[in-house]
Amino acid sequence: MNRPLTERKISVYERVTLTHLLKSSGRAVGAMGMSIDDNESLVIHAKSVILCTGASGFKPSGWQIGSLTSDGDAMAYRIGAEISGKEWVDGHSMQNLGLDGTNCIGSSSHIAAMLGVEPNIEVSKNGPMTSMHMGPPPGADDKSGRGGPPGGDDSGRRGPPPDGGPGGGRGGPPMGAMMGGASAGMSIHKAEGLFPADDQCASNIPGLYAAGDSLCSMQTGGIYTQIGSSLAGSAAQGAVAGKAAAKYSQGVSLVRTSGSALKKTNTEIYAPYLRTRGFSPQWVTQTLQGVMIPNFILYVKSEERLQAALTYIEYLRDHQVPLLMADDLHELRQCHETANMVLNAEMKLRASLMRTESRGSHYREDYPERNDTDWLCWIKIKQGSGGKMKLIKHSVI
């Protein structure tokens, strides 16, 4: 991407964490954040803003954590944008090596290969599990024809060789069981994010657009329809949003946020860094993970368990997020991510409580059947009066 950026003389700011969207006269007019290397804030005024901030999640062990803390959703929500798709749950898998249970990005597996560590004994006895949507492992007996190559060749499966030496098959690391739900806190790609106001990737806030996993484009519904569509969808939406935002920008003037508003936002950005007592973001995040990640909260839902989890999350929101404390700029970034994850958790719980049926990846143990009469709709979430979360049905008919 460097060539077109250079040709168009487009400025690029790296190692910057954006924490706030700027809004004036009812429309998005820029963003504000901070450098994670220098103790200084950054203000960007713009005629339009496109969010491409990825998905939402709770930093589960073993899953990629970059752009997975609901930052875009949270920034947009706080200026009045509508968010949707939070009740759906993603079932991406990970490998259980019996080492530390983590390997979606390969670090543990390579360490295990170097040390000659073999997979968990349970894996050896029971065989690998399949993920929720990725199909059976190579070589599995599957009537759909998605199994291993003909003739029973199982060379695609990695694992320790018969002689007990370092595993890896094809020169790679050993593989253990495939464990579903590794991406806890994330919803279905393209079914979570800013709710579109039109077919040009615009939100309900004038001047604010979204693309990729930041946009609830409805390309995918309550469950994945096919593998591999996420990147293609992001590319198409990025092109559409870019053209639409450019066209919008031609008809509006550049508005600068007042000095008093910027000062207030700057105070909010650095508040955790200036506290001398409070809660570390790592501790609050760990507490959040303990509440939200269990499968009987996110994946097998019921009213009493969802409500119990919501009580915990509300406590974190009201009593611990306001007292997050950072000792350095790295922790300051984590404080904002933790606050955004708490907001995402509340959205997921409230949307899951509201949808009293089972559909796609949303399963209610107390409402096990699909109900098209009442729930053939999307649930939009926005900030209501007094800062309270407001949920609205949006029919698909």
N, C-alpha and C positions, 0 to 999 in steps of 0.2 A: 504493500500500500504506500510505500514511501514515495514512489515516483509521482502519482497524482497529487499527493499532499504537497510535495515540493513544487510541482508545476503551478499549483493554484495558490501557493504561498499561505497554506493553512497552518496555523500554529498548533503544536501538539504539546500538551502538558502531561508529563509522566511523573509517577510516584506522588500523585495527589489523590487524596480521598475527598470526594464531594459528599457533603452531609446534608445540605439544604437546597431545595429549589426556591428560586426567588419569584414572587408573584406581585404584580401591581396592576391596578385597574381591572382586576378579574382575569388576567392572563399571565402565563408563564413568561418571565423576562430574563431568565438566566439561572445561575447556580452559584453556590458558595461552598468552600471547603477549606482544607488545610494541606500543607506539604507534610509528608511524613519524614522528611529529612531535615527541614528547617522549621524553626518556631515562627511560622508566619502563615497567615490565611490568604486565600485566593478568591477573588470575586470575578465572575465572568458574566457580563451582560450580553444578551442575545435576543434577536427578534423571535426566535423559536428554539425549542429544546427537544432533542430526541433521546429517549432513554433506551440504552442497549446494555443494561446492567445485569443481565443474566437472571437466574432463577432464585428461589428461596430455599433455605434449609437451616439445619441446626448444627452444622459442623460435625456430623457423625463420624466416628473413628473409621478411617479407611476410605472415605469418599473425598473427592476433590473439594477444597474449601474456597477456592477463588471465585468471587462473584456469586456466592451462594448464601448470602446472609440477608436477603430481602431488602437491600439498600434502596433500589429504585422504587419498589412498591411503597416503602415507608416514606421516602421523600415526597412522592406524588400524593400519597394518602394525606399527608399533613398539610397540603395546600388545597385539598378538596377533591382530588381525583377519585374516580370509582375503580375499585379493584375487584377481581372475580377469580373463580376457579380454585378457591382455597380448600374446599372439602375433598377434592380429589387427592389421591396419594400415589407417589411414584414408587415403583418396585424394582428399580435398578439393583443389580446384584453385586456381590463382592466375593472374594475367595477367603475361605477360612483355612489358614495354614497350620493352626495349632500353635503358632508362635505368639502373635498378639492379636490375631483376628482381623488384621487390616491388610488390604492389598489392592485397593482399587486403582492406585496410581503406581503400583509395582515396587515400592521401596522395600516392603517387608519380604516380598517374594525373592528379590535379588539377594537380600541378606541371608534368607533361608537357604538359597542355592549355594552361596559361598560357604556357609557353615555346614551344609549337608543335612539340614533339618528336614525330617520327613513330615508328611501331613498328619493331622490329628488321627488317633486310633479309631475314632468313631467314623471318620471318613472311609478308612480302610475296610471297616466292617460293613457299613451301610451303603457305601457308594456316594457319589456326588449328587447334590440336590440341584434341581433346575431353578432358575429364577422365575419371577412371576410372569414375564412376558417375552423372554428371550429364546424360548424353545428348549428342547432337550439337549443334553451334551452330545458331542460327536460320538457316534457308535451306539447311541441308545436305540432301543427297539421302538420305533415310532411310526404309526400307521400313516401319518401325514407325509412321510417321505423326507422329513427334515433331519433324520438321524445321520449317522456317520456314513462313510463311503461304502460302496458295495463290497461284499466279500468279507465283511467283519473287520476291516482294517481300522484299528483304533489309534492310528498314529497321531491324530489331531489332539488327543488328550494328553496333557502334561501330567507328570507325576514321577515318583521315584522309580528308577529302573529296577528290574528284578534282583540285581545284585546288591541292592541296598545303598548304592553310591549316591552322590548328589543328583537330584532329579532335574527335570526341566524339559525333557523331550526335545527335540529340535533346537537344543542349545539354550532353552529358556529356563525360567525358575520352576519349582514344583508347584502343582496346583492342588488345592484341597476342595472342600465342598463349596458350591455356589450358594451363597446366603442371600436371600431376598431382603429388600428393605434397607439397603445400605445407604440410600440417599434420603434418610428420614428428614421430614420437614419440607421436602420439595414436592410440588404437585406435577401433574402431567405436563410435559413440554407443550407449549402453545395453547394450553387451557388455563394458564395462570398468569396473572399480571394485570396491567391497566385494561379496563373494559373499553373496547373501541366505540367511538361515537359515529364512525362512518367506515367506509371500505378503503380509506386512505391512511389508516394507522393513527388517526387523531384520537385524543382522549376527550373527556367532557370539559377539560380546561383548555381554552383557546391558546394556541401556541405550543402545547405540550403533545408530543408524539411518542410512540414507543415501537420497538421492533424486537424480533427474536423472542427469547423467553421472558422479556419484560412486557409482552403484549398478549392479552387473552384473545388471540385472533380467532379462536374456535376452529382452527385447522384440525385440532384434535378435541374430542369431547371428554367424557369421564374416564376413558381408558385409551391406551395406544391402539391405533388402527393398523399400523405397519411400522417396521423397523427402518430407520434411516431417513425419516421425513423431517427431522428436527433441523438439521443444517440447511436443507433445501428451503424450508419455510423461513428460516432466519434470513437467508440471502434475498429471497423474494420480498419479504417485509422491509428489509433494510433499504432496498431500492425504491419501494413504494413510499416509505416514510420520508426518505431523503428528498424525493421530488416534491412531495406534498408540503413538507416544511419549507422548502425553498420557495415554492409558489406562495405560500402564506406570508413569508417574510417580505415579499415584494410589495405587499399591500399594507404593511404596518410600519410604524416608526420605532426606532430604538428607544426604549424607556429605561432609565436608570433608577434603581432603588434608592430611596432617601438615605441619608447618612445615619439617621437615628435607627432605621430598620436594620441597616448593615451592622451597626454597633450592637444591637440586640442579638442578632444572629451570631456575631463573633463571640459574644459572651456565652451563648449556648454551646458553641463548638468547643470552647476551651474550659468550660465549667469543670469537667472531671479532672483536668490537669491542674486546676487551681485548688482543689480540695485537699485538705490535710488528713481527713478521716473519711472512711467510706468502705465500699465493697469493691473488690477487684473484679474486672470483667470476666476473668477466667472462672472465678468461683460462681458468679451468677450464671454464666453459660453452662457450667457443669450441673448446676441445680436445674436449669431449664431442660437440659438433655435428660436428666433423670425423670422428670415429669412427663415429657412429650414423646420420647423415643420408644418406650415399651409398646410392643405390638398390640396390646389390648387398649391402647389409647388411639393410636393413629390408624391401625389397620382393622381391628375388630372393635367396633364402636358400640357404645350404649349410652343412654342419657345419663345414668348415675356416674359412670366413669368419666365421661366428657365434662360433666358439671364439676366433679371433684378436681379434675385437672385444671379447669378454668379458674377455680378458686385459688389454686397455687399461683397460676400465671398472673392473676389480678394482683396478688400480693407482691410478686416480683415487680410488676408494672408500677404499683403505687408506693412501695416502700424501699425497693432496692435499686431500680433503674435511676431514680432521682438522686441517689447517693453513690453512683458509680465513680470510681476514683482511678486516675492514671498516674503512674510514676514517670512515664516517658511518652514520647510521641507514638511509639508502637502501641502501647496500651491505650492511648487516647483513641486511636483508630478502632481498637477492639471494643472500647466502651460504646462507640456509636454502632458498631455491628451488633453488639449484645442487645442494645435497646431495640434495634430493628428486628432481631430474631424474636424478642418477647412480643412485639407487635404482631409479627407473623403468626406466632403461636396462638395469640388471642383470635386472630382472624380465622385460623383453621378450626379452632374449637367452636367458635360461634356459628360458622357456616355448617359445620358437621352436626351441631345440635339443631339447627334450623331445618336441614333437609331430612325429614322424617320418612325416609325410604332407603332402599339400597339400589345403587345404579353405578355401573362401571367399576371404578376402583374405590368407590365410597360404599362401605358395608356397615349397616346398622344391625346389630344383633337383635335389637328390639323391633326393628322394622325391616325384615329380611326380603320383602318383595318390592319390585319396582312399581311406582305409582305415577303414571303419565298424566292422570287427571289433575293432580295437584303440583307435580314436580317436573314437568317437561319445561324446564326453565333454567336460567343461570341465576346465581345469587351474587348480586353486586354489593360491595361493602364500601361505605364512605364515612367520613367523619361528620357526625351530626352536631346538634347544638350542645353546648357544654362540654365538647370534646368526646362525647359518647359515640360508640361505634353503632352505625345504622346499617341494617341489612335489608335489601330490596329484591324482590323477585323480578326477573326480566324474562318474559315468555319467549320461547323460540318459534312460536307460531305467529 
